[in-house]
Amino acid sequence: MEDKDTRVANMILDVIRTANLLERLGAQYAKEADLSSVQQYMILSMLSNEGDLPMRDLRQNTLVTKQAVTGLVERLSQTGYVETCKDTKDHRVTLVRLTSAGEKALEIIRPFRVLGNRNAFSVLSDEEFSQLSAILPKLIHHLKSNQEHIEHSRQNNIKKASNDSL
């Protein structure tokens, strides 16, 4: 019997493998609408579901860097799928808005996504699917919180070291 640390390590590898396979599947959907990545598709989907969003929210929800989300939005803007504007309440905030071309891209992708997702998760029973749907957001929230805590601690240590050297 494997110890818990080995089981956790193997589970992490399985989650990474699953994410990689799902990303490949998403990239195939994205290609149908001439998108260059699944992250571009994610941004269009978020804007479709939520409406106009600040760049910060897109970054936090895609879990990519500020530079990466800026590049993604710039490419989507160049293809006419999104447009950006300043928030009328806070001019420091850039909002991203889905265009009619972006909506059309999502319509093109939809039948591929629906069929592909049904096939990808067909191996799970309804109960297993419900359990996974509950577990993943809980794990994501925990990992994001840990990452934010680690980053905050790192920044405090840098400040402390800087102050100590003065």
CYANA upper distance limits for C-alpha pairs under 8 A (distance plus 0.5 A):
  2 GLU  CA      6 THR  CA      6.56
  2 GLU  CA      7 ARG  CA      6.82
  3 ASP  CA      7 ARG  CA      6.86
  4 LYS  CA      8 VAL  CA      6.55
  5 ASP  CA      9 ALA  CA      6.64
  6 THR  CA     10 ASN  CA      6.63
  7 ARG  CA     11 MET  CA      6.52
  8 VAL  CA     12 ILE  CA      6.62
  9 ALA  CA     13 LEU  CA      6.86
 10 ASN  CA     14 ASP  CA      6.73
 11 MET  CA     15 VAL  CA      6.67
 12 ILE  CA     16 ILE  CA      6.69
 13 LEU  CA     17 ARG  CA      6.58
 14 ASP  CA     18 THR  CA      6.52
 15 VAL  CA     19 ALA  CA      6.56
 16 ILE  CA     20 ASN  CA      6.59
 17 ARG  CA     21 LEU  CA      6.69
 18 THR  CA     22 LEU  CA      6.57
 19 ALA  CA     23 GLU  CA      6.45
 20 ASN  CA     24 ARG  CA      6.76
 21 LEU  CA     25 LEU  CA      6.80
 22 LEU  CA     26 GLY  CA      6.57
 23 GLU  CA     27 ALA  CA      6.51
 23 GLU  CA     38 VAL  CA      6.98
 24 ARG  CA     28 GLN  CA      6.89
 25 LEU  CA     29 TYR  CA      7.13
 25 LEU  CA    116 GLY  CA      8.02
 26 GLY  CA     30 ALA  CA      6.64
 26 GLY  CA     37 SER  CA      8.47
 26 GLY  CA     38 VAL  CA      5.80
 26 GLY  CA     41 TYR  CA      8.49
 26 GLY  CA    113 ARG  CA      8.11
 27 ALA  CA     31 LYS  CA      6.63
 27 ALA  CA     36 SER  CA      8.07
 27 ALA  CA     37 SER  CA      6.06
 27 ALA  CA     38 VAL  CA      5.39
 28 GLN  CA     32 GLU  CA      7.31
 29 TYR  CA     33 ALA  CA      7.95
 29 TYR  CA     38 VAL  CA      8.40
 29 TYR  CA    109 ILE  CA      6.11
 29 TYR  CA    112 PHE  CA      6.50
 29 TYR  CA    113 ARG  CA      6.64
 30 ALA  CA     34 ASP  CA      6.93
 30 ALA  CA     35 LEU  CA      5.43
 30 ALA  CA     36 SER  CA      7.25
 30 ALA  CA     37 SER  CA      6.74
 30 ALA  CA     38 VAL  CA      6.42
 30 ALA  CA     40 GLN  CA      8.32
 30 ALA  CA     41 TYR  CA      6.53
 30 ALA  CA    109 ILE  CA      7.18
 31 LYS  CA     35 LEU  CA      5.84
 31 LYS  CA     36 SER  CA      7.07
 31 LYS  CA     37 SER  CA      8.22
 32 GLU  CA    108 ILE  CA      7.35
 32 GLU  CA    109 ILE  CA      6.65
 33 ALA  CA    105 ALA  CA      5.64
 33 ALA  CA    106 LEU  CA      8.03
 33 ALA  CA    108 ILE  CA      6.58
 33 ALA  CA    109 ILE  CA      6.78
 35 LEU  CA     40 GLN  CA      7.02
 35 LEU  CA     41 TYR  CA      7.50
 36 SER  CA     40 GLN  CA      7.52
 37 SER  CA     41 TYR  CA      7.25
 38 VAL  CA     42 MET  CA      6.66
 39 GLN  CA     43 ILE  CA      6.78
 39 GLN  CA     62 THR  CA      7.53
 39 GLN  CA     72 LEU  CA      8.07
 40 GLN  CA     44 LEU  CA      6.88
 40 GLN  CA     72 LEU  CA      6.67
 40 GLN  CA     73 VAL  CA      8.26
 40 GLN  CA     76 LEU  CA      7.63
 41 TYR  CA     45 SER  CA      6.62
 41 TYR  CA    106 LEU  CA      8.33
 42 MET  CA     46 MET  CA      6.61
 42 MET  CA     62 THR  CA      7.75
 43 ILE  CA     47 LEU  CA      6.69
 43 ILE  CA     58 LEU  CA      7.24
 43 ILE  CA     62 THR  CA      8.12
 44 LEU  CA     48 SER  CA      6.59
 44 LEU  CA     81 TYR  CA      8.34
 44 LEU  CA     82 VAL  CA      8.38
 44 LEU  CA     98 LEU  CA      7.18
 44 LEU  CA    102 GLY  CA      7.11
 44 LEU  CA    103 GLU  CA      8.33
 44 LEU  CA    106 LEU  CA      7.77
 45 SER  CA     49 ASN  CA      6.65
 45 SER  CA    106 LEU  CA      7.83
 46 MET  CA     50 GLU  CA      6.28
 46 MET  CA     51 GLY  CA      8.09
 46 MET  CA     58 LEU  CA      8.33
 47 LEU  CA     51 GLY  CA      5.33
 47 LEU  CA     52 ASP  CA      6.48
 47 LEU  CA     53 LEU  CA      7.15
 47 LEU  CA     96 VAL  CA      8.21
 47 LEU  CA     97 ARG  CA      7.09
 47 LEU  CA     98 LEU  CA      6.36
 48 SER  CA     98 LEU  CA      7.22
 48 SER  CA    103 GLU  CA      7.84
 51 GLY  CA     97 ARG  CA      7.34
 51 GLY  CA     98 LEU  CA      7.96
 52 ASP  CA     95 LEU  CA      6.60
 52 ASP  CA     96 VAL  CA      5.97
 52 ASP  CA     97 ARG  CA      5.19
 52 ASP  CA     98 LEU  CA      7.69
 53 LEU  CA     57 ASP  CA      6.85
 53 LEU  CA     58 LEU  CA      7.38
 53 LEU  CA     95 LEU  CA      5.77
 53 LEU  CA     96 VAL  CA      5.87
 53 LEU  CA     97 ARG  CA      7.40
 54 PRO  CA     58 LEU  CA      7.16
 54 PRO  CA     93 VAL  CA      6.94
 54 PRO  CA     94 THR  CA      6.09
 54 PRO  CA     95 LEU  CA      4.78
 54 PRO  CA     96 VAL  CA      6.58
 55 MET  CA     59 ARG  CA      6.70
 55 MET  CA     69 VAL  CA      7.86
 55 MET  CA     70 THR  CA      8.09
 55 MET  CA     93 VAL  CA      8.18
 55 MET  CA     94 THR  CA      6.61
 55 MET  CA     95 LEU  CA      6.69
 55 MET  CA     96 VAL  CA      7.17
 56 ARG  CA     60 GLN  CA      6.70
 56 ARG  CA     66 LYS  CA      8.21
 57 ASP  CA     61 ASN  CA      6.55
 58 LEU  CA     62 THR  CA      6.49
 58 LEU  CA     69 VAL  CA      7.58
 59 ARG  CA     63 LEU  CA      6.25
 59 ARG  CA     64 VAL  CA      6.12
 59 ARG  CA     65 THR  CA      6.96
 59 ARG  CA     66 LYS  CA      6.70
 59 ARG  CA     69 VAL  CA      6.24
 60 GLN  CA     64 VAL  CA      7.67
 64 VAL  CA     68 ALA  CA      6.54
 64 VAL  CA     69 VAL  CA      6.90
 65 THR  CA     69 VAL  CA      6.79
 66 LYS  CA     70 THR  CA      6.65
 67 GLN  CA     71 GLY  CA      6.74
 68 ALA  CA     72 LEU  CA      6.68
 69 VAL  CA     73 VAL  CA      6.56
 70 THR  CA     74 GLU  CA      6.56
 71 GLY  CA     75 ARG  CA      6.69
 72 LEU  CA     76 LEU  CA      6.71
 73 VAL  CA     77 SER  CA      6.44
 73 VAL  CA     82 VAL  CA      7.82
 73 VAL  CA     96 VAL  CA      8.33
 74 GLU  CA     78 GLN  CA      6.65
 75 ARG  CA     79 THR  CA      6.90
 76 LEU  CA     80 GLY  CA      6.77
 76 LEU  CA     81 TYR  CA      5.74
 76 LEU  CA     82 VAL  CA      6.19
 77 SER  CA     81 TYR  CA      6.25
 77 SER  CA     82 VAL  CA      5.33
 77 SER  CA     83 GLU  CA      5.96
 77 SER  CA     84 THR  CA      8.17
 80 GLY  CA     99 THR  CA      7.54
 80 GLY  CA    101 ALA  CA      6.79
 80 GLY  CA    102 GLY  CA      7.66
 81 TYR  CA     98 LEU  CA      6.76
 81 TYR  CA     99 THR  CA      5.90
 81 TYR  CA    100 SER  CA      7.76
 81 TYR  CA    101 ALA  CA      5.60
 81 TYR  CA    102 GLY  CA      4.39
 81 TYR  CA    103 GLU  CA      8.11
 81 TYR  CA    105 ALA  CA      8.23
 82 VAL  CA     96 VAL  CA      7.09
 82 VAL  CA     97 ARG  CA      5.92
 82 VAL  CA     98 LEU  CA      5.05
 82 VAL  CA     99 THR  CA      5.63
 82 VAL  CA    101 ALA  CA      8.43
 82 VAL  CA    102 GLY  CA      6.78
 83 GLU  CA     96 VAL  CA      6.30
 83 GLU  CA     97 ARG  CA      5.77
 83 GLU  CA     98 LEU  CA      7.09
 83 GLU  CA     99 THR  CA      7.24
 84 THR  CA     94 THR  CA      7.01
 84 THR  CA     95 LEU  CA      6.00
 84 THR  CA     96 VAL  CA      5.03
 84 THR  CA     97 ARG  CA      6.58
 85 CYS  CA     94 THR  CA      6.20
 85 CYS  CA     95 LEU  CA      5.81
 85 CYS  CA     96 VAL  CA      7.15
 85 CYS  CA     97 ARG  CA      8.42
 86 LYS  CA     90 ASP  CA      8.01
 86 LYS  CA     91 HIS  CA      5.85
 86 LYS  CA     92 ARG  CA      7.64
 86 LYS  CA     93 VAL  CA      6.38
 86 LYS  CA     94 THR  CA      5.18
 86 LYS  CA     95 LEU  CA      6.34
 87 ASP  CA     91 HIS  CA      5.82
 87 ASP  CA     92 ARG  CA      7.93
 87 ASP  CA     93 VAL  CA      6.00
 87 ASP  CA     94 THR  CA      6.49
 87 ASP  CA     95 LEU  CA      6.48
 98 LEU  CA    102 GLY  CA      6.19
 98 LEU  CA    103 GLU  CA      7.35
 99 THR  CA    103 GLU  CA      6.84
100 SER  CA    104 LYS  CA      6.66
101 ALA  CA    105 ALA  CA      6.75
102 GLY  CA    106 LEU  CA      6.90
103 GLU  CA    107 GLU  CA      6.83
104 LYS  CA    108 ILE  CA      6.78
105 ALA  CA    109 ILE  CA      6.83
106 LEU  CA    110 ARG  CA      6.48
107 GLU  CA    111 PRO  CA      8.25
108 ILE  CA    112 PHE  CA      8.50
109 ILE  CA    113 ARG  CA      6.55
110 ARG  CA    114 VAL  CA      6.51
111 PRO  CA    115 LEU  CA      6.66
112 PHE  CA    116 GLY  CA      6.32
113 ARG  CA    117 ASN  CA      6.25
114 VAL  CA    118 ARG  CA      6.60
115 LEU  CA    119 ASN  CA      6.71
116 GLY  CA    120 ALA  CA      6.51
117 ASN  CA    121 PHE  CA      6.67
118 ARG  CA    122 SER  CA      6.28
119 ASN  CA    123 VAL  CA      8.42
121 PHE  CA    129 PHE  CA      8.19
124 LEU  CA    128 GLU  CA      6.07
124 LEU  CA    129 PHE  CA      6.22
125 SER  CA    129 PHE  CA      6.56
126 ASP  CA    130 SER  CA      6.65
127 GLU  CA    131 GLN  CA      6.68
128 GLU  CA    132 LEU  CA      6.61
129 PHE  CA    133 SER  CA      6.53
130 SER  CA    134 ALA  CA      6.78
131 GLN  CA    135 ILE  CA      6.57
132 LEU  CA    136 LEU  CA      6.46
133 SER  CA    137 PRO  CA      7.63
134 ALA  CA    138 LYS  CA      7.25
135 ILE  CA    139 LEU  CA      6.71
136 LEU  CA    140 ILE  CA      6.55
137 PRO  CA    141 HIS  CA      6.52
138 LYS  CA    142 HIS  CA      6.75
139 LEU  CA    143 LEU  CA      6.60
140 ILE  CA    144 LYS  CA      6.52
141 HIS  CA    145 SER  CA      6.60
142 HIS  CA    146 ASN  CA      6.68
143 LEU  CA    147 GLN  CA      6.57
144 LYS  CA    148 GLU  CA      6.61
145 SER  CA    149 HIS  CA      6.62
146 ASN  CA    150 ILE  CA      6.60
147 GLN  CA    151 GLU  CA      6.60
148 GLU  CA    152 HIS  CA      6.52
149 HIS  CA    153 SER  CA      6.58
150 ILE  CA    154 ARG  CA      6.56
151 GLU  CA    155 GLN  CA      6.71
152 HIS  CA    156 ASN  CA      6.73
153 SER  CA    157 ASN  CA      6.62
154 ARG  CA    158 ILE  CA      6.75
155 GLN  CA    159 LYS  CA      6.75
156 ASN  CA    160 LYS  CA      6.53
157 ASN  CA    161 ALA  CA      6.50
158 ILE  CA    162 SER  CA      6.58
159 LYS  CA    163 ASN  CA      6.62
160 LYS  CA    164 ASP  CA      6.53
161 ALA  CA    165 SER  CA      6.74
162 SER  CA    166 LEU  CA      7.18
